[in-house]
Amino acid sequence: MPEYSISWTIEIDAETPVRAAYEALAVQRDPESWATVFTVHTGDGDLVVDLNPRQPGPPSLSGPWTLTA
């Protein structure tokens, strides 16, 4: 089974780096959050995956590097 490196990026204004990390974690864990886009780093390049649960239909490719579920 392949192993992947996955990243999620968000910009947050905060008083300290630790506070910024806590705020980012809160955004990720919020069930109403739109923080559903991840970059999956593969040997063939990067793939942007959007796991938006509100998008209807089965997973489909919406571009050469974007998988939408």
C-alpha positions as CSV (number, residue, x, y, z in Angstrom):
1,M,0.0,0.0,0.0
2,P,1.5,3.4,-0.9
3,E,2.3,6.0,1.7
4,Y,1.3,9.6,1.1
5,S,2.3,12.9,2.6
6,I,-0.8,15.1,3.1
7,S,-1.0,18.8,3.9
8,W,-3.7,21.3,4.7
9,T,-3.0,25.0,4.6
10,I,-4.9,27.8,6.4
11,E,-3.9,31.4,7.2
12,I,-4.7,32.5,10.8
13,D,-4.0,35.7,12.6
14,A,-3.1,34.9,16.2
15,E,-1.0,36.3,19.1
16,T,1.3,33.3,19.3
17,P,2.2,30.3,17.1
18,V,0.6,27.9,19.6
19,R,-2.6,29.9,19.6
20,A,-2.6,29.8,15.8
21,A,-2.3,26.0,16.0
22,Y,-5.2,25.7,18.4
23,E,-7.3,27.9,16.2
24,A,-6.4,25.8,13.1
25,L,-7.3,22.6,15.0
26,A,-10.7,24.1,16.0
27,V,-11.4,24.9,12.3
28,Q,-10.5,21.3,11.3
29,R,-12.8,19.8,14.0
30,D,-15.8,22.1,13.4
31,P,-18.4,20.0,11.7
32,E,-19.7,23.0,9.8
33,S,-16.2,23.9,8.5
34,W,-15.3,24.1,4.9
35,A,-11.7,22.9,5.7
36,T,-12.1,19.9,3.4
37,V,-9.4,20.5,0.9
38,F,-6.1,18.7,1.2
39,T,-3.0,18.5,-0.9
40,V,-1.8,14.9,-1.4
41,H,1.9,14.7,-2.4
42,T,2.5,11.7,-4.7
43,G,5.5,10.4,-6.6
44,D,3.7,11.8,-9.8
45,G,3.1,15.2,-8.4
46,D,0.6,16.9,-6.1
47,L,-3.2,16.1,-6.1
48,V,-5.7,18.5,-4.6
49,V,-8.5,16.5,-3.0
50,D,-11.8,18.2,-1.9
51,L,-13.8,16.1,0.5
52,N,-16.7,18.6,0.8
53,P,-19.6,16.4,2.1
54,R,-22.2,18.8,0.8
55,Q,-21.2,18.2,-2.8
56,P,-23.7,15.9,-4.5
57,G,-22.8,12.8,-6.4
58,P,-19.9,10.3,-6.4
59,P,-16.3,11.3,-6.4
60,S,-15.2,12.7,-9.8
61,L,-12.2,14.4,-11.3
62,S,-12.9,18.1,-11.8
63,G,-9.5,18.8,-13.3
64,P,-6.2,17.1,-14.0
65,W,-5.1,17.5,-10.3
66,T,-8.4,17.9,-8.4
67,L,-10.4,15.0,-7.0
68,T,-13.8,16.1,-5.7
69,A,-15.9,13.9,-3.4
